[in-house]
């Protein structure tokens, strides 16, 4: 890259960064709290807002209980853990998508670009066929999602062409292999017993959210997300291009591998918990860019909050629109695709 090209790239970034509005973190926190309280009230077991506040306050101060014990059970054992899991899954997928888009300098990249979803789906199918419980399915999905990414990285090193392009193509190859293996698992599964379980898991759902699931998900998602946000300024340097980033003192290969690893951990963890939920890691980063612009210093924190709210709202719709819960992946597709079409129309210049 010539000096003039590097200067042109910097002009693409710097004016935008200087005119960006500050990320409305306070407003996003308020919206997140309101969405969580609203989701806690909505469901097959309705809880009015006043009772909700009293039940929550009873865990801190002495409040005379005028509600049945079933209300506390439904709230603390089912609904609040599901709300927490939904928010963490949304944050993980959104931050992962933003990170991948920055690393590959492509706003159309999703968290599943390196075969995470195909590998995780294959791992879950194996665990289901072997009769594993929920924990075994999650661990198997997480493990094979990571294996898929490692295979894609190792395969990309066999070629000497453009490393970013080759890595994406390697992910497509690995994803295709795991997709074929998943189809083989579905073909051999018992159509009356195992196959419906595999299909339902692949459609995505948060129905299995429990306090233990929330704790395990938080133990991985929160520190990894915090680390990505702490390193967010380095993504801005990677966007300049490999030569410019290297001239600025950045070890490009190491930084790219670090961000890919962290983003993969987030995506694999989310998929392991709720199955394959598409569009979140593609739509939310674009929406965030319309709000705060392309600067990752502001973009990543905004994306984390918006992703949490997006999945929380979609999951609330999935479990309350009909008597039978709609798979989460279906609702995210029905909501995400039209929203993405509108964002592309309105935000053609949001990406640098």
N, C-alpha and C positions, 0 to 999 in steps of 0.2 A: 504493500500500500504506500503510495507516495505521500509527501508532506501535504500537498494540496487536498488529496482525498481524505487524509486524517483530519485536516482542518474543516473540510466540508461536513464530515461526520460529527465533529464537535459542535458545529453550528446547528446541526439537527437536534442536538440534545440541549444545549445550554439555554437558548432562548425559551424553550418550552419549560425548562426547570425554573427559570426566573419568573415566569408568569403564572405558574401553577398555583392554584388555591391550596391553602393548607388542608391536609386531610382532616375531614370533620370527625375526628376520633370520638369526641364527646357525643356528637349526634349519633354516630354509629353504635356506641355503647348503649345509649338510650333506646334506640330502635331494637337492638338485640334483647335488652331486658324486657321491653314491651312484647316482642314476639315470643319470648320464652314464657312470660306470664299468660299471654293469650293461648299458647299451645297447652299450657297446664290446665286451662279451664275447659278446653274443647276435647271432645271424645265421646265414646259411647256412655261413659260414666261422667255426666256433666258436673262441674264444680263451679259454683258462682264465684265471682271475683272477691267478694267480701269474705266468704268462707275460706278461699284460697289464702288470702292474706292472714287470716286468723290462724289457720293451720301452720303456715310457715312461721308466723311469729311465736307460736307455741313452743317451737324448738329453741327459742332464745329467751323468752320471758314467760311468766306464768299467765296463761290464758284459760278461762273457763271453757271446757270442751262442750260445744253444743252440736257437734257433728258426729256421725257414726264412725266406729273404728275402721270400717271399710274405706272411708274417704282417705284416711292416713295411709292405709295399705296401698290403695290404688295410686296415690300421689307419690309416695316415697319409694315404693318397690317397683313401680311400672312406669308411671308417666314421667317423673323427673329424670330417672336414668335414661329413658328414651330421648328426652329433650337434650340431655347432655351429650349422648352419643351422636345424635343428629347434628348438633353444632360442631362437635369435633370432626366428624366425617366431612362436613361442609368446609371447614377450615383446612383440613388436610388435603382434600382434592383441589381446592381453589389455590392454595399456596403452592402445591405441587405443580399445577398447571401453569401458574405465573412463572415459577422457576424454570420449568422446561422451555417455555416460550422465550424467556430471556437467554437461556443457554444456547438454544438453537436459532435465536434471532428470527423467529417465525411466530406470528400471532395465531396461527392455525394449528399449532401443536397442542396435543392433549396429554394428560398424565399417563395415558396408556400407550404412548408412541413406541416404547421399547418392549412391548409384549407383556406388560405387567398383567393386564386383564386376562389375556389368553393363558398365561402361566398359572395365575391364581385360580382361574376356572378349572383348569386341568387338575390342580392340586386338590381343590374342593371335591371334584368328581371322584378322585381316587379315595379320599377319606370317606365319602358317602358310600361308595361301593363296598368299602371294607367295614362298614357299620360303625364308623367313628362318631363320637358325640360332637356337640357344638364346638368345644375347645379344640378337638382334633381337626375338625374341618377348618377352623380359623388358622391354626398353626400350619396345616398343610397348604392352605391357600397362600399364606404369607411366604412360606418357604419357597414354593414353586414360582411365585411372582418374582422373588429375588433371584432365583436360578435363571429365569428368563432374561432378566436384565444383564446378569453376569455373562450369559451365553452371547447376548447381543454385543456386549463390549469386547469380549474375546474374539468374536467373529470379525468385528470391525478392524481389529489389529492385523488381520491377514492381508489387508489391502493398503495401498499407499496413496490413494486419491484423497480428495477433500474429506478430512476426518469427520466433520459434522454430518455431511451428506451420507457418508458410508455408515455412520452409526445409526442414522435413521433407517436406512435401507436394511441394515442388519437386524434392527428391531422388527421391521416388517417380515423379514424371513423367519426369525425366531417365533414371532407371533403366529405366522402361518403354520409352522410346525406344531405348536401347542394347540392351535385351533383344530387341526386335523386329529391330534391325539384326543382332544376333548370330544370330538365327534365320534371317535372310536369308542370312548368310554360310554357315551350316551347310547351308541348302537348295541353295546353288550349289556347295558343295564336292564334290570327287570322293569318292563313297561308298566307294571301295576304297582310297583313299590319304590324302587330306587330312582327311576327316570323322572317321575314328577318332582321328587325332592331336588334333583340336580337342576331341573328347569326352573323351579321356583327360586333356588338360590341364585342362579344366573340373572334372574330378573331384578334382584336387589330387594332387600327388606330390612327394616329395623325392628321387626317384631320380637327378635330374640334379645333385645337390649335389657340388661339387668345391671344392678350395681357393680357386680364383679366385672362385667364387660366394660362398663364405663371406666372403672379404675384401671384396667389393663390398657384400654385405648388411650386414656389420658397420660399414662406413664410413658408412652412412646410418642404420641402426637405433640404434646405440649413442649417438651425439651427440643425436639427436632424442629418444630415450627419456630421456637424462640431462636434457635441457632441460625436458621435461614434468614430470619428477619435481622438478626445481628450482623449478618454478612451481606445484607441486601445491596450495599453500595458497590460491592464487587461485581454484581450483575450488570450494573451500568457500564463498567469497564469492559466486560465481555461483549456488550452490545456494540462497542466501537469496532470490533473485529479483532482477529487474533494478533495481527502485527502491531496494531496500535496498543492493545492491552499489554502485549509483551514489552513494548517500548516504555510503558508506564510502570514496569516492574512487576507485572503479574505473571505467575507461572500458569499459562493458559490451560495446559493439559490437566494440571493438578486441580485448578479451580473448577474446570468443567466436570471432572470426575467427582469432585466433592459435592457440587450442587446436584449432579445427576443421582448420586448415591442418596443424598438427603431427600430429594424429591421422590425417589423410588420408594424409600422407606415409608414416607407418608402415604403414597398411593397404595402400596401393598397392604399397609395396615388398615386403611379404609376399606379396601376390597375384601380383606379377610373378615372384617366385622359384618359388613352389610351386603356383600355381593357386588356385582358390577353395576355401578350407577354412572351413566354417561352424562355428558353435557356440562356438568358442574365446573370442571376444570377448564372448560373452553368459554362458557358464557360469562362467568363471574369475573375473570380477569379483564375481559373486554368492557364490562359494565364499570369496573373500577377505573379503567383508563379514561372513560368518559367523565368520571368525577374528578380525578386528581391528576390525570395525564400519565405519561410513560415512565416517569422517574420512579425507580424501584424503591427508593427511600420512603416515598409516600405510598407507592402502589401496593407493596406487600402487606403492610398493616391494614390498609383499607380492604384488600382482597380477603384477608383472614376473617374480618367481621362480616363482610357481605356474604361470603361463602357459608358462614354459620347460619345467618338469617335465611338465606336461600333454601338450603336443605331443610331447615327447621320448618319453614312455611310449606314446602312441598310435601314433607312427611306428614304434617298436620292435615293437609288436603287428602293425602293417600289413605289415611286411617279414619277420616271422618266423612268423606263424600258419599260413600255407600256403606251398606251393612257389612259387606265383605271387604277386607282391606285390599287396596290396589297395590301391586308391586311398585316399589319406589322408582325403579328404573323406567317404568312406563310413564309415570307422572313427570319425571325430570325431562324425558324426551318430548312429551306433549307440551310442557311449559318452556323448556330450554330452546327448542328449535325455532319457534316463532320469535321469542325474545332475541335470539342470536341474529335472526334475519333483520329485525329492526335495528339492532346495534350496528350491524354491518352497514346499513343504510345511513345511519346518523353519525357513525364514528369512523369514517374512512380515513381520517387524518389522525386518529387517536394513537396509532402505532407510528413509531419514528420512521 
